[in-house]
Amino acid sequence: MLEQRVGIIFVIMSSFAFAFVPNSAKLALDDGASLFFIVYSRYIIGTILLTIFMIIKRNGLILQNSQIIQILLPSLSALVLIFCTYHAVNYVEVGVVLLILYMFPLGVALICFIQGKEQINGKQWLLMIAVFLGLAILLLDDLQSTNVYGLFISFCGLLSFIFFIILSSKQVSKLGSATFNLYLCFFGTIIMTIFLLVPGETRISLPKSVIGYTAILGNGLFFIISWVLFFEGARIIGSTRASLLACVEPLFAALLAVILLNQTLSAVEWLGFGIVLTSVLFFEKNSSKQNKLT
């Protein structure tokens, strides 16, 4: 029971940390940094921080050849997810892209259910759908237009997100969250360095002030903290529960945007906020009862 609570706390802390990622990215973008540099620096910062952490803990850093291949797959999935997300927002509104991506708990739950790894009852399915509807209200308040190509790219990102969570969960159970995320960042850095060397337009644009560089550092720091905590929590409570709890990320992000960026939420957005929070709480309460019975 105590371990379950620790897992829940890890995922909630992960969601809170991840809420800083889009807000810090926006600060860096407004200060002149390019999207490529923000993502690239995120991987580099993650690699450096986790390498230091692993050295302090005196954990082994060498992987077997089979493990390298197994980590490359989720690494590629993560990069496809990032590419699809940033590419899709050029064609459809950010809210639409985020809504589609946050359908990932349904996909994760369905795969885990089919594989027989997790038992999900009818009430839990309904609560997951309620979370999705709440996110729709929160994210699509001022929806104006859609684009078929943008929707297609968004759904490609959704599939990448689902495969990333499923593939990563397997490796975390074998390697541990810190080791897995270290190599995830390391391989991501290598792949993006290869893209950087391809002739073409300049992809690196640096921030113009201390605020921008601070935002870059914060973006990388909170990114890696969130993923390490998420996968450690998912290892304890399961991928489905962790994925649904992660849906509070937009709630934290919205609150931080209100505090840090002086943005406001409409009455409709507050309604969606409440639906998501209530549904997640009831889902977790139902899951806790189910665990007590088993």
C-alpha positions in Angstrom: 0.0 0.0 0.0 2.8 2.4 0.9 4.6 1.6 -2.3 1.4 2.3 -4.3 1.2 5.8 -2.7 4.8 6.4 -3.5 4.2 5.6 -7.1 1.2 7.9 -7.2 3.2 10.7 -5.7 6.0 10.2 -8.2 3.6 10.5 -11.2 1.9 13.6 -9.7 5.3 15.2 -9.1 6.2 14.2 -12.7 3.1 16.0 -14.0 3.9 19.1 -12.0 7.5 19.1 -13.2 6.4 18.6 -16.8 4.0 21.5 -16.6 7.1 23.8 -16.5 8.3 22.3 -19.8 5.9 24.1 -22.3 6.0 27.3 -20.2 9.8 27.5 -20.1 9.9 26.6 -23.8 7.6 29.5 -24.6 9.9 31.9 -22.6 12.9 30.6 -24.6 11.0 30.9 -27.9 10.0 34.5 -27.1 13.6 35.2 -26.3 14.8 34.1 -29.8 15.6 30.4 -29.3 14.7 28.0 -32.1 12.5 24.9 -31.4 15.4 22.7 -32.6 17.8 24.2 -30.1 15.2 23.8 -27.3 14.7 20.1 -27.9 18.4 19.5 -28.7 19.5 21.2 -25.5 16.9 19.3 -23.5 18.5 16.0 -24.5 22.0 17.3 -23.9 21.1 18.6 -20.4 19.3 15.3 -19.6 22.4 13.3 -20.7 24.8 15.4 -18.6 22.6 15.5 -15.4 21.8 11.7 -15.5 25.4 10.8 -16.2 26.5 12.8 -13.1 23.7 11.1 -11.1 24.7 7.6 -12.3 28.4 8.3 -11.4 27.5 9.5 -8.0 25.4 6.4 -7.4 28.2 4.3 -8.9 25.9 2.5 -11.3 27.2 0.8 -14.4 26.9 2.9 -17.6 27.7 0.2 -20.1 24.8 -1.6 -21.9 24.8 -4.9 -23.8 24.2 -4.8 -27.6 20.7 -6.2 -27.2 19.8 -3.5 -24.7 21.1 -0.7 -27.0 18.7 -1.9 -29.7 15.8 -2.1 -27.3 16.3 1.5 -26.1 16.8 2.8 -29.7 13.2 1.9 -30.5 11.6 4.1 -27.8 14.2 6.8 -28.5 13.0 6.9 -32.1 9.4 6.9 -31.0 10.1 9.9 -28.7 11.7 11.8 -31.6 8.8 11.0 -34.0 6.4 12.2 -31.2 8.3 15.5 -30.9 8.5 16.0 -34.7 4.8 15.2 -35.2 3.8 17.6 -32.4 5.8 20.6 -33.7 4.9 19.8 -37.3 1.1 19.5 -36.6 0.8 22.8 -34.8 1.7 24.5 -38.2 -1.6 23.2 -39.6 -4.1 22.9 -36.6 -4.5 24.7 -33.3 -2.3 23.7 -30.4 -5.4 22.6 -28.4 -6.4 20.1 -31.0 -2.9 18.6 -31.1 -2.7 18.3 -27.4 -6.2 16.8 -27.1 -5.3 14.1 -29.6 -2.0 13.4 -27.9 -3.7 13.1 -24.5 -5.8 10.3 -25.8 -2.7 8.2 -25.1 -3.9 6.7 -21.8 -6.8 5.1 -23.7 -4.3 3.5 -26.1 -2.0 2.4 -23.4 -4.9 1.0 -21.4 -6.3 -0.9 -24.4 -2.9 -2.5 -25.3 -2.2 -3.5 -21.6 -5.8 -4.9 -21.4 -5.4 -6.9 -24.6 -2.0 -8.2 -23.4 -3.6 -9.2 -20.1 -1.1 -7.1 -18.1 -3.8 -5.0 -16.4 -7.5 -5.5 -15.5 -9.7 -2.5 -16.3 -13.4 -2.5 -15.4 -16.3 -0.7 -17.1 -16.3 2.2 -14.6 -12.6 2.9 -15.2 -13.2 3.0 -19.0 -16.0 5.5 -18.5 -13.8 7.7 -16.3 -11.0 7.6 -18.8 -13.5 8.8 -21.5 -14.7 11.5 -19.0 -11.0 12.7 -18.7 -10.8 12.9 -22.4 -14.0 14.9 -22.7 -12.8 17.3 -19.9 -9.6 17.9 -21.8 -11.6 18.6 -24.9 -13.6 21.3 -23.0 -10.4 22.7 -21.5 -8.3 22.7 -24.7 -10.8 23.5 -27.4 -12.6 26.5 -26.0 -11.8 28.8 -29.0 -11.6 26.2 -31.7 -11.9 27.8 -35.1 -10.7 25.5 -37.9 -9.2 22.1 -38.6 -6.9 20.7 -41.2 -7.0 17.0 -42.4 -3.2 16.8 -42.8 -2.6 18.4 -39.4 -5.0 15.9 -37.8 -3.3 13.0 -39.6 0.1 14.1 -38.2 -1.4 14.5 -34.8 -2.7 11.0 -34.8 0.8 9.8 -35.9 2.1 11.6 -32.9 -0.5 9.8 -30.7 0.6 6.4 -32.0 4.2 7.3 -31.4 3.3 8.4 -27.8 1.5 5.1 -27.1 4.3 3.0 -28.4 6.8 5.1 -26.5 5.1 4.5 -23.2 4.6 0.7 -23.9 8.2 0.2 -25.1 9.7 2.3 -22.4 7.8 0.6 -19.6 9.3 -2.7 -20.5 12.9 -1.3 -20.5 12.4 0.6 -17.2 11.4 -2.6 -15.4 14.8 -4.1 -16.5 17.2 -1.1 -16.3 15.6 1.3 -13.9 14.1 4.7 -14.7 17.4 6.7 -14.4 19.5 4.4 -16.6 16.8 4.2 -19.2 16.3 7.9 -19.4 20.0 8.5 -19.5 20.3 6.4 -22.7 17.1 7.8 -24.1 18.6 11.3 -23.9 22.0 10.1 -25.1 20.5 8.4 -28.2 18.3 11.4 -28.8 21.3 13.7 -28.7 23.1 11.6 -31.3 20.1 11.4 -33.6 19.5 15.2 -33.5 23.3 15.8 -34.0 23.0 13.8 -37.2 20.1 16.0 -38.3 22.1 19.1 -37.4 24.9 18.0 -39.7 22.6 17.5 -42.7 23.0 20.5 -45.1 20.1 22.9 -45.1 18.6 25.8 -43.2 20.1 26.9 -39.9 18.4 25.0 -37.1 20.2 26.6 -34.2 19.0 29.9 -32.9 20.2 30.9 -29.4 18.4 33.0 -26.8 19.2 36.6 -26.6 19.3 37.1 -22.8 19.9 35.5 -19.5 16.1 34.9 -19.2 16.2 32.8 -22.3 19.2 30.7 -21.2 17.6 30.2 -17.8 14.4 29.0 -19.5 16.5 26.6 -21.6 18.1 25.2 -18.5 14.8 24.9 -16.7 13.2 23.2 -19.8 15.9 20.5 -19.8 15.9 20.1 -16.0 12.1 19.8 -15.6 11.9 17.6 -18.7 14.3 14.9 -17.3 12.9 15.1 -13.8 9.4 14.5 -15.1 10.3 11.5 -17.2 12.4 9.8 -14.5 9.6 10.3 -12.0 6.9 9.2 -14.4 8.5 5.9 -15.4 9.5 5.1 -11.8 5.9 5.7 -10.8 4.6 3.7 -13.8 6.8 0.8 -12.7 5.1 0.8 -9.3 1.4 1.5 -10.2 1.2 0.3 -13.8 1.2 2.1 -17.1 -2.5 2.7 -17.3 -2.9 4.4 -13.9 0.3 6.4 -14.5 -0.8 7.5 -17.9 -4.2 8.7 -16.7 -2.7 10.5 -13.7 -0.4 12.2 -16.2 -3.5 13.8 -17.7 -3.3 16.4 -14.9 -0.3 17.9 -16.7 -2.5 20.3 -18.7 -4.1 21.4 -15.5 -0.7 22.2 -13.9 0.4 23.8 -17.1 -2.7 26.0 -17.2 -2.2 27.1 -13.6 1.5 27.9 -14.2 0.5 29.9 -17.4 -1.9 31.9 -15.3 0.9 32.6 -12.7 4.0 32.9 -14.9 2.6 34.2 -18.2 -0.4 36.2 -16.9 -2.9 34.1 -19.0 -6.5 33.7 -17.9 -8.9 30.8 -18.1 -12.5 31.2 -19.3 -15.5 29.8 -17.4 -15.7 26.9 -20.0 -12.0 26.1 -19.5 -12.5 26.0 -15.7 -15.4 23.6 -16.3 -13.1 21.3 -18.3 -10.4 21.7 -15.6 -12.9 20.5 -13.0 -14.1 17.5 -15.1 -10.6 16.3 -15.6 -9.6 16.6 -12.0 -12.8 15.0 -10.7 -12.6 12.1 -13.2 -8.9 11.4 -12.4 -9.6 11.4 -8.7 -12.5 8.9 -9.1 -10.5 6.7 -11.4 -7.7 6.6 -8.8 -10.1 5.9 -6.0 -11.6 3.0 -8.0 -8.2 1.7 -8.8 -7.2 1.8 -5.1 -10.3 -0.2 -4.2 -9.5 -2.8 -6.9 -6.0 -3.2 -5.6 -7.3 -3.8 -2.0 -9.5 -6.6 -3.3 -6.8 -8.4 -5.2 
